[in-house]
């Protein structure tokens, strides 16, 4: 099966399902707060909920850099399998958490285990695909992320029908079983000995002395402010703005944003692969175009008051962010060596996650103060600045 010409697409689809489980397990808690706060009173305070969301991001970001280095050195298949099995086990254990401290600890451990996945998975996909199909393949993998956000949005609905304990238990078991399936169907892409036996200091020095890498790092991290703000606080924003119950606002938010992102990654992947064949900046232009769409969307999300305004903004944001998201690893591949892809993406992930942790914590306090919409809209300014920087300084060659 590994030698079959269709296998690069098989492994891409299989890992897309892992990405879906990754985001279900991390995102469904954002819509289950009303149900969980009945049993865990500390969650009634938005600042405490922000702390719970942020600890995941701080741990996830801290481990991401190291996980990239590890993925460039060892068998990525087993790193992916272990990551999925461990975070699914932790998801299951959430069902038996009855205090804020227990949830906080499990959330931190989940950040550790989930951080091992993306650098390994994306570098493996990048190795199986060349420049003709790389953006599309990463886009297909990213569809799992957005489907995960959609299904994660139904956490509140499932918990209302059964219980939040049952919701964690269900998805934990599914992930543990799928990890076993991966053992038989995921295969490592063969690498040369010199690709995995590098000297760490030299490996990192060549990466950190590259100006394009720092530009890409900033370009990945800055949009993570609105990206994570939307993931963690859009259900609350829409529930408050439209006066909806969270059991309705959660699915409405994730469906409108994540499904449009689903199409965004497919459109952005196909557009970038085609554009790249005639212009080495094709992926960069596609990414910048998508990110530009998020600017008016953030303003309308922040200040809109009608159902039409907010849902239209959510769809535009999702479409644009998807076009941006699908091209980050392919752009990185244009500037770093093959054996630095996982390491480079690990540091990108770290920067993006740290930005997410900062904004998640900040918007928790902003929500308590009644300024969530306004502060979300202000994020459009930093997005505009980083688009200009990226277009000005990134100059790839075929």
N, C-alpha and C positions, 0 to 999 in steps of 0.2 A: 504493500500500500504506500509506503514511504517513497518508492521510486516512481509511482504513477504520476503522470503529468498533471493530474487534477489535485494532487495532495496539498500543494500550497494553499489552495482554496478550501480544502477540507479542514486543515488545521486552523485556518483563519476563522471559519464558521464555528468550529468547536471552541476556540478561545473566546469568540464573541459571547458564547453562552456563559463562560466563566466571568467575563466582564459584566454581564447582566447580573449574575449572582452577587458579584462584588458590590455593585451599586444598590441592589435591593437591600442587602444586609446593612449597608452603611446609611442609606437614605430613609428607610421606612420609619425610623425612630422620629424623624422630623415631623411626621404627620400623626404620630401616636401620642404626642405629649398630653392632649386632653384626657385620654384614657389612662395613661400611666400616672398622671398626677393625682388621680383618685387614690392610688395605693402608695405613691411616693410624693409626699406633700412638698418637698423641696422644689419639684418641677413646676409648681405654680408660679414661681418667680422666673421671668424670662432671662434674667442675668445668670441664674443657675443652669438653665437649659443651654444658654450660650456657652457656659463653661464645659458642659457635657459634650457639646458638639466640637468645641475647640480642642479639648484634650486629645481627641482622635487625630485631629489635624496636626497638632504639635508633634506627637509621637510618629505619625505617618511621615511627616516631612523630615524629621530627624533621621529616620531609618532609610528613607528613599535613596539618599546618596550612597549609602553603604550597600544597599541591595543592588544598585546598578553595577558597582564594582564586582560584587559577588557573581552576578549574572554573566559578566564578561569573562569570568574565570571558571565557572563550574557548569555542569549539565543543567540547562534551563528547564528541561522537562520536569525534573524532580523538584526544582525550586517552585515551579508553578503548582504542581500537585500538592506539595507540602503546604504552600500558602493557602490554597483553597480549603484543604481539609482542616487546618488550624482555625482559620477565621470562621468557618462554618460551625465548628465545635463551640467557639466562643459565642456565636449567634444563638445557638441552642441554649447555652448557659445563661443568656440574658433572661430566658423564660423563668429562671429560678432566682432572679435577683429581686430583693425586697427592700433594699435601702439605696439611697443615692450613692453612697460610697461604693457599694458593689457594682452598680451601673458604671460609675466613673472608672473603676479599675478595669472592668471588662471592655469598656470603650477604648481605654488606653492600649490594652493588649490587642484589640482588634486593629488599631492603627499600626501596630508593629507587624502583624501577620499580613495585612492587606498590602503593606508597602513593598513586600517582596514580589508582588505579582507583575505590575505594569512594565517596569524596565525589562524584565525577562521576557514577557509575552511580546512586547512590541519589537524588541531586537530580534526575536525568533521569527516573527512575521516579516520583518525587513530583510532578513537573510534569505527567506524563502521566495521573496518577490524582488524583481529588479526595478529599474526606473520606469519601466513601461506600465507597471501595475501597482506600484508601492502605495500611492495615495488612495487608490480604490480599496486595497486590502486593509489598510489602516482604517479607512472609512467603514468598511464592513465590520471590523472589530469594534469600532466605536458605536455602531448601532446597538451593540449589546449594552453599552453604558446607558444609552438613552432609553432603551426598553427597560433596563433596570430601574431607572428613575421613574418611568411610568408605573411599573408594577409596585415599586416602593411607595408610590403615592397612594396605593390602595391599602397600605398598612392600617390607616385609620378605619377604613371600611371593614377590613377583615377583623380588626380588633373590636369594632363595635358589634359585629355579628357574633363573634365568639369571645375572644379576650386577647389582650396584648401578649400574654404569656404563650398562647397557642400560636400566634403569628410568628414569634421568634423561634418556637420549637419546629414549626413546619419548614421554614426556609433553612434552618440549620441542618435538618435531616437531608433535605434535597441536595445541599452543597456537599455534604459528606459522601453521599452516594455517588455524585457526579465525579468527585475526585478519584474514586476507584475506577470509573469508566476511563478517565484520562490516562491512567497507567497503561492501558492496552492500545490506545489510539494516537497518543501524542508522541512524536519522535524528535529527538534533537537533530538539528541541521549540523552536519559534520563541519568541524572547523580545523584549521591548521594548528599545529602545536604552538607556533609562535603567536597565535591569536589569543591564547589563554594562559601563556606562561610569561606574561610581561612583568617588568619591574614596576611596582606600584608608583614609586616617586616619579619616574619618567613618564609613566602613563598619565598621571594627573597633571604633571607640569605642562606637557604638550597640549592638554585640554585647556588649562587655565591661562595659558599665554596666548590663546587664540581670541582676538577681538570679536570675530563673528560669533563665537560661542557665548560670550557675555551679552551680546546684543540679543541672541536667541533666548538666552536665559531671562533677560528682562522682558522680552516680548511674550514669553510664556507666563511669567509671574504676574505682570501687571493686569492682564485680563482675568486673572484668577480672583482678583478682588470682586468684580461683579459676578463672575462665574459661580463662586462659592456663596456669595450673597444671595443669588437667585436660588441655588440648590437648597440652602438651609433656611432662608427667610421668606421666599416668595409665597409659600402657603399661608404664612401668618399675614403677610402684606395683603394678599388677595382676600383672605377671610375678613380682615378688618375693613378694607376699602369697600368691599361689596356686601358686608354684613352677612357672611355665610358661615354655616357650621363647618368646622375643620374636616369633618367626614366628607363634605362636598368640596370644599376648597382644596384639599390635598390632591384628590384625583384630577380636579379641573386644572390645577396648576401644572402638575407633572405631565398630564396629557397634552396640554397646549404647548408647553415649552419643549418637552422631551420628544414628542412625535415630530415637531417641526425640526428639531435638531437631528432626529433620525434621517429625515430627508436632506437636511443640510450637509451631513457628512457624506451621503451618497452623491449629491450634486457637487459638493466641493472636491471630492476625490476624483470623480470623472473629469471635471473641469481642469483640475490641476495636472493630472496625468497627460491630458491632451495639450494643454498650454505649454507644459514643460518641453514637449517635443520640438517646439518652435522657438522657445525663449527660456533660458535657464532660470529666469525669475518668475516663471509661470506659477509655481507653487506659492511663492511669496505674494504675488499679486492676488491670487485666489484667496489666500488667507486674510490679507488686508481688506479685501472687498467684504468678506464675511464679517470681520470685526467691525468694519464701519457701519454695518447694519445695526449693531448693538447700541450705537450711540443714541439715535432717536428713540429706540425701544426702551432704554433705561430712563430717559426723560419722561416718556409717556407712562411707564410703569410707576414711576415715583409720584407723578402729579395727576395722573388720570383718575377720574372718579366714576366713570360709567363702565358698564360691563364691556361694551364694544371697544372702548379705549384700552382697557387693561388686557383683554384677551388678544386684541390685535398686536399690542406691544409684546406680549409674551410669545406669540407665534414668530414675529420678526426677530426677536432676540434669539430664540431657539434656532431658527434657520441660519442666522449669521454666525452664531457661536459654533454650530456644527461645521460650517465651512472652514472656520478657523481651526477647530480642534483636530480635524482629520489630517491636517498638513504639518503638524508640529514635528513628528518623528521624520517624515520624508524631507522636510527642510533641514533638520539636524543632519540627516544622512548626506546632504550635499556639502557639509562643512567639516565633519569629523571622520576619523578612520573607522573602518569596519569593526575593529575590536574595541571601539570607544562608544558604540551606540547605546548600550545599556547604561554605562557609566554616565554618559552625557544626559540621557533621559532621566536617570535617577536624580541628578542635580536639578534638572528642569522641574521635575516633580516636587523636589524639596522646596524650590523657590515658590512654585505655585501653591503648594499646601501651606507653607508659612504665611503667604498672603491670605489664604483662605482662613487660617486660624485667627489672624489679626482682625479681619473684617467680620468674622462670625462673632467673636467676642464683642467687638465694637457695636455691632448692630443689635446685640442683645440688650446693651445699655441704651442704645438709641430707641429701641422699641418701648422700653419702660418709660422713656422720656417723651414718647409720642412723635419721634422724628424719623421713623423708618423710611417712609416714602421719599422724603426730602434728601436724606443722606444717600439713598440708593441712586437717585437721579444725579447727584454730584459725581458719582463714579464715572460718568460719561466723559468727564474732562480728562482723566488720566488715560482712558482708552484712546482718545484722540491723540494725545501726546506720544504714546508708544507706537501708534501706527506711523506717525511721521518719522520717528527715529528708525523704525524697522525699514521703511522704504528708502531712507536716506543712506543707511550704512551697510545693508546686506547686499553683497554683490557676488553671487555664485557663478561658477562656470559649469559647463556640462561635464 
